Amino acid sequence: MGVTMLESCSSGGDDDVVGGGGNNNGGGNNGGGNNNNSGYTKSGNNVVISLNHSNFNNLHSNGWFNLYQEKILIIKISSTSYKAFTGSCPHQGTHTAWSYNGSSNEFVCGQHGNSYKTDCSSAGVGGVLKCYESSLNGNSLTVTKS
Ligand code: FES
């Protein structure tokens, strides 16, 4: 049996890519397509993540994950509740320098040190960290990029 959770909201942000840290271990094979090694598949705007794939171990141990290949940030709220966001920083679009502060519920972009709340509505420098809709079905988390 699966449990479904929906989260959604929207706001700005651009997709320029600027260097940065590389703070994740997700993906493999350059993140894309329907390969079996990455732990996720793509179909249109949907990215379907196999939560029990070893590439996502850090999501469970750290409580968050940067799937940088798809520019998706994920927070694990509980075993049945996850929340997804764009991985593109609202400031200048860096997607590889994130860290997460669970006590203040915000992501910090190491590119310029700006922080962004995970409430889908509070603006940081450059705008709101956009939330993506997601749904959980068993061990599959579907994130819809919008
Ligand atoms: S690009 Fe993220 S803080 Fe500037």
Boltz pocket constraint, residues with backbone or C-beta under 6 A from the ligand:
constraints:
  - pocket:
      binder: B
      contacts: [[A, 89], [A, 90], [A, 91], [A, 92], [A, 93], [A, 94], [A, 109], [A, 110], [A, 111], [A, 112], [A, 113], [A, 114]]
      max_distance: 6.0
